[in-house]
Amino acid sequence: MARAAVIGEAIRTTGYALAGAVVLVAENSDEARAAWRSLPADIAVLVLTARAAAWLGEDPTTPPTAPFPLTRHDLLVVVMPP
C-alpha cells in the first residue's frame, strides 16, 4: 500500500503524522537531503515545505542524491506554500 511522506521543518510537518504520513523533520539542507535519501520505497506522495524544496534544489523531484532512479514516475511531489 502506498503511503505519503512529508519533509520539512518540525513546526510545519509534525501534524501530518496524525493523518498517518511519514514525517521526516529537516531543519537545514543537510537534513533535507538525508530525509530524501531515507524515503521508504512505498512513498507515493511527498509533501515538501517551501524551505525543504529550496534546500533540495530548484527541482525537488531530482536532487543530486536521490535514493532511487530519477526515472521514477510514481512519486507525486507537492510543495507547501510559504
Residue pairs with C-beta under 8 A, 6 or more apart in sequence:
1 42
2 42
2 43
2 44
2 45
3 20
3 21
3 22
3 40
3 42
3 43
3 44
3 45
4 16
4 19
4 20
4 21
4 22
4 43
4 44
4 45
4 46
4 47
5 21
5 22
5 23
5 24
5 39
5 40
5 43
5 45
5 46
5 47
6 13
6 16
6 21
6 22
6 23
6 24
6 46
6 47
6 48
6 49
7 13
7 24
7 26
7 32
7 35
7 36
7 46
7 47
7 48
7 49
7 52
8 25
8 26
8 32
8 47
8 48
8 49
8 51
8 52
8 80
9 25
9 26
9 27
9 49
9 51
9 52
10 25
10 27
12 49
12 80
13 23
13 24
13 25
13 49
14 23
14 25
16 23
16 47
17 23
21 47
22 39
22 40
22 43
24 35
24 38
24 39
25 31
25 35
26 32
26 34
26 35
26 52
26 55
28 55
29 55
29 56
32 52
32 55
32 56
33 55
33 56
33 63
33 65
35 52
36 56
36 63
36 65
36 66
36 67
37 65
37 66
37 67
38 67
39 46
39 67
39 68
41 68
43 75
44 74
44 75
44 76
45 75
45 76
45 78
46 75
46 76
46 77
46 78
47 78
47 79
47 80
48 56
48 60
48 77
48 78
48 79
48 80
49 79
49 80
50 79
50 80
50 81
50 82
52 60
53 60
53 79
56 63
57 63
57 64
60 77
60 79
61 75
61 77
62 70
